[in-house]
Amino acid sequence: MPTVYDEDGFQIRIYLPPREHEPPHVHVFKAGAEVVINLGKANVPPEVREVYRMRKKDALRAYRLVERLKGELLRKWREYHE
């Protein structure tokens, strides 16, 4: 599971096949907590799918980070899953 981005204690990771599955999504970790965010399609915003022990404030920051990096993260996800 490579870390594809690291900022302010948030690590964005993408699991690799065969463990990983559609739809394109990322796992964002911070201080032992995790949020899973679906990346969505070109005109669809990301969507929080699951939250594990992450404070709401941090989950929101993780969402905004993924929202900002969505294009790059979608490219990486496809690169790892093709």
Backbone as CSV, one residue per row, in Angstrom:
resi,resn,N_x,N_y,N_z,CA_x,CA_y,CA_z,C_x,C_y,C_z
1,MET,0.844,-1.164,0.000,0.000,0.000,0.000,0.894,1.234,0.000
2,PRO,1.139,1.795,-1.177,2.010,2.968,-1.230,1.345,4.229,-0.678
3,THR,2.154,5.030,0.001,1.710,6.359,0.407,1.955,7.262,-0.790
4,VAL,0.892,7.860,-1.325,1.024,8.682,-2.521,1.091,10.168,-2.205
5,TYR,0.763,10.531,-0.949,0.828,11.932,-0.557,0.910,12.005,0.962
6,ASP,1.693,12.961,1.445,1.899,13.125,2.883,1.955,14.619,3.184
7,GLU,1.024,15.091,4.005,0.986,16.519,4.335,0.376,16.731,5.714
8,ASP,1.041,17.491,6.559,0.520,17.866,7.881,0.023,16.674,8.701
9,GLY,0.727,15.567,8.633,0.351,14.395,9.401,-0.667,13.497,8.725
10,PHE,-1.197,13.908,7.576,-2.141,13.093,6.808,-1.371,12.315,5.747
11,GLN,-1.583,11.018,5.715,-0.973,10.168,4.698,-2.077,9.575,3.845
12,ILE,-1.988,9.819,2.533,-2.970,9.271,1.605,-2.355,8.041,0.973
13,ARG,-3.074,6.917,1.094,-2.569,5.646,0.579,-3.576,5.012,-0.358
14,ILE,-3.041,4.199,-1.271,-3.864,3.437,-2.201,-3.452,1.985,-2.083
15,TYR,-4.410,1.132,-1.749,-4.118,-0.299,-1.696,-3.970,-0.833,-3.113
16,LEU,-3.194,-1.894,-3.249,-2.909,-2.476,-4.562,-3.740,-3.730,-4.806
17,PRO,-3.940,-4.068,-6.077,-4.615,-5.330,-6.395,-3.776,-6.492,-5.873
18,PRO,-4.358,-7.599,-5.560,-5.765,-7.954,-5.742,-6.646,-7.542,-4.568
19,ARG,-6.061,-6.977,-3.507,-6.853,-6.615,-2.332,-7.838,-5.493,-2.640
20,GLU,-7.452,-4.589,-3.472,-8.254,-3.393,-3.712,-9.312,-3.621,-4.777
21,HIS,-10.282,-2.728,-4.829,-11.459,-2.921,-5.661,-12.004,-1.567,-6.100
22,GLU,-12.913,-1.609,-7.066,-13.646,-0.424,-7.503,-14.631,-0.038,-6.403
23,PRO,-15.106,1.147,-6.355,-14.759,2.305,-7.159,-13.438,2.907,-6.688
24,PRO,-12.837,3.762,-7.521,-11.587,4.408,-7.110,-11.769,5.144,-5.782
25,HIS,-10.852,4.887,-4.861,-10.917,5.519,-3.551,-9.532,5.520,-2.915
26,VAL,-9.394,6.297,-1.865,-8.138,6.366,-1.120,-8.420,6.163,0.360
27,HIS,-7.374,5.803,1.086,-7.409,5.671,2.538,-6.527,6.791,3.085
28,VAL,-7.084,7.614,3.946,-6.317,8.715,4.532,-6.137,8.406,6.013
29,PHE,-4.871,8.409,6.437,-4.522,8.083,7.814,-3.960,9.309,8.527
30,LYS,-4.273,9.398,9.816,-3.652,10.408,10.678,-3.728,9.903,12.108
31,ALA,-2.585,9.803,12.743,-2.495,9.443,14.163,-3.294,8.183,14.506
32,GLY,-3.172,7.165,13.691,-3.837,5.901,13.958,-5.301,5.850,13.565
33,ALA,-5.829,6.934,13.047,-7.217,6.986,12.587,-7.230,6.938,11.061
34,GLU,-8.403,6.620,10.509,-8.499,6.448,9.053,-9.855,6.914,8.551
35,VAL,-9.857,7.474,7.350,-11.081,7.778,6.631,-10.893,7.261,5.202
36,VAL,-11.929,6.605,4.671,-11.905,6.095,3.299,-12.778,7.022,2.471
37,ILE,-12.201,7.524,1.375,-12.904,8.512,0.554,-12.963,8.036,-0.889
38,ASN,-14.188,7.885,-1.418,-14.363,7.582,-2.832,-13.991,8.819,-3.638
39,LEU,-13.245,8.621,-4.715,-12.774,9.751,-5.501,-13.841,10.316,-6.428
40,GLY,-14.825,9.520,-6.811,-15.859,10.008,-7.719,-15.341,10.085,-9.142
41,LYS,-16.195,10.508,-10.041,-15.819,10.669,-11.443,-15.495,12.131,-11.696
42,ALA,-15.202,12.447,-12.954,-14.756,13.794,-13.303,-15.670,14.896,-12.758
43,ASN,-16.964,14.756,-12.914,-17.887,15.813,-12.493,-18.589,15.519,-11.173
44,VAL,-18.139,14.484,-10.475,-18.754,14.091,-9.208,-17.735,14.330,-8.092
45,PRO,-18.117,15.027,-7.028,-17.163,15.290,-5.946,-16.835,14.011,-5.166
46,PRO,-15.702,14.017,-4.476,-15.370,12.886,-3.607,-16.462,12.687,-2.550
47,GLU,-16.488,11.472,-1.983,-17.507,11.147,-0.980,-16.877,10.321,0.145
48,VAL,-17.094,10.734,1.373,-16.599,9.970,2.523,-17.407,8.679,2.608
49,ARG,-16.695,7.551,2.617,-17.361,6.252,2.663,-17.350,5.664,4.072
50,GLU,-16.205,5.742,4.749,-16.077,5.155,6.084,-15.117,5.997,6.912
51,VAL,-15.384,6.063,8.204,-14.505,6.783,9.139,-14.202,5.848,10.303
52,TYR,-12.914,5.696,10.613,-12.471,4.839,11.712,-11.672,5.677,12.714
53,ARG,-12.306,6.027,13.823,-11.664,6.726,14.943,-11.103,8.113,14.598
54,MET,-11.438,8.679,13.462,-10.915,9.996,13.112,-11.900,11.065,13.587
55,ARG,-11.358,12.100,14.214,-12.189,13.220,14.657,-12.825,13.906,13.453
56,LYS,-14.006,14.464,13.648,-14.716,15.122,12.544,-13.876,16.213,11.902
57,LYS,-13.183,16.970,12.733,-12.340,18.056,12.225,-11.255,17.509,11.297
58,ASP,-10.632,16.412,11.687,-9.588,15.817,10.853,-10.166,15.151,9.612
59,ALA,-11.345,14.538,9.735,-11.988,13.926,8.572,-12.326,14.999,7.535
60,LEU,-12.758,16.155,7.988,-13.055,17.257,7.078,-11.775,17.743,6.396
61,ARG,-10.699,17.871,7.159,-9.413,18.280,6.562,-8.937,17.246,5.549
62,ALA,-9.110,15.954,5.861,-8.725,14.891,4.930,-9.554,14.994,3.656
63,TYR,-10.856,15.228,3.807,-11.730,15.372,2.645,-11.273,16.526,1.765
64,ARG,-10.989,17.649,2.364,-10.549,18.824,1.591,-9.222,18.570,0.881
65,LEU,-8.351,17.837,1.525,-7.072,17.478,0.907,-7.317,16.593,-0.320
66,VAL,-8.166,15.595,-0.168,-8.486,14.698,-1.291,-9.202,15.471,-2.395
67,GLU,-10.090,16.359,-2.024,-10.812,17.176,-3.004,-9.822,17.991,-3.846
68,ARG,-8.834,18.565,-3.192,-7.831,19.384,-3.880,-6.953,18.551,-4.800
69,LEU,-6.652,17.323,-4.403,-5.727,16.462,-5.150,-6.441,15.422,-6.017
70,LYS,-7.743,15.543,-6.163,-8.551,14.510,-6.810,-8.002,14.055,-8.159
71,GLY,-7.671,14.960,-9.048,-7.170,14.584,-10.374,-5.915,13.739,-10.297
72,GLU,-4.974,14.156,-9.485,-3.721,13.421,-9.306,-3.979,12.049,-8.675
73,LEU,-4.862,12.000,-7.694,-5.161,10.736,-7.017,-5.872,9.751,-7.945
74,LEU,-6.782,10.242,-8.776,-7.434,9.372,-9.755,-6.430,8.793,-10.738
75,ARG,-5.481,9.613,-11.181,-4.427,9.120,-12.095,-3.601,8.030,-11.426
76,LYS,-3.223,8.250,-10.181,-2.434,7.251,-9.446,-3.226,5.964,-9.260
77,TRP,-4.504,6.084,-8.870,-5.339,4.909,-8.653,-5.409,4.068,-9.926
78,ARG,-5.639,4.729,-11.048,-5.729,4.018,-12.335,-4.387,3.393,-12.702
79,GLU,-3.308,4.107,-12.442,-1.962,3.587,-12.736,-1.718,2.283,-11.974
80,TYR,-2.122,2.231,-10.730,-1.907,1.040,-9.901,-2.873,-0.110,-10.225
81,HIS,-4.016,0.220,-10.831,-5.047,-0.793,-11.045,-5.256,-1.198,-12.496
82,GLU,-4.410,-0.732,-13.398,-4.526,-1.144,-14.809,-3.675,-2.344,-15.085
